[in-house]
């Protein structure tokens, strides 16, 4: 797990210890746990329920205990100039950490990188184009919601937020990021605020070539931030999934096979299609056998996708007694 540095403090997440200029600070485990959650979601509002569950998991305690722990944290952080203001109170919502967290520490990756052979994606930090630092939390929250929505796609590996956020504010070539994170695709975007309206723009990029695969934008009102973030995240995930499926199909189309039996099945299917349209269902069955032997055999996968509708039509005609 990464460590986080802010001012003279360093939070060791794994050990659960807060240090000040190298010396451990006398702070209870509940306060340290609250600080860890707030710092990990730097700039993002954290609800009272989330914080309560973090500090008193499974226990029934009064909500009044939370501000007591927050006050203890503020007293400790006040040792740094302005440190007592690093934890903001958001009325009726929760709290937010706005201290100067050193993002470089977040480059530590606690889990192994995904294999480049698997469909994998990282959501990069969105740019705040509003010129308003207060909108930084909205941009970061938007990325977190999108990451969560895309993680629900079972066949896609999505990197953790801490890995991709190590590139925040850095001008790095997308192909380099893809290699360092071990991902095949990148999602980047921006947030621009005007009055009470906001525009979220995104681009889906092939990390290997730098080519843009999909791009769009969404407009909405900031009256309910959380509802807007959830709506945009769901919409982007709904658009991204078919775009990734198309890209993966195109990627696998030209891949040959080293399985001679799969190759023979493919040739037999190909001959059947050219011989008679009536043999399309049998040809499709052969292609499915070839794919079962080599799931990444591109021509067989493409042929199966093309023949599937035709086989369905033939089966339907046969059930009606047609030719």
Secondary structure, 3 states (H helix, E strand, C coil): CCEEEECCEEEECCCCEEEECCEECCCCHHHHHHHHHHHHCCCCCEEHHHHHHHHCCCCCCCCHHHHHHHHHHHHHHCCCCCHHHCEEEECCCEEEECCCECHHHHHCCCCCCCCCCCCEEEECCCEECCCCHHHHHHHHHHHHHHHHHHCCCCCCEECCHHHHHHHCCCCCCHHHHHHHHCCCEEEEEEEEEECCEEEEEEEEEECCCCCEEEEEEEEEECCCHHHHHHHHHHHHHHHHHHHHHHHHHHHHHCCCCCCHHHHHHHHHHHHHHHHCHHHHHHHHHHHHHHHHHCCCCHHHHHHHHHHHHHHHHHHHHHHCCCC
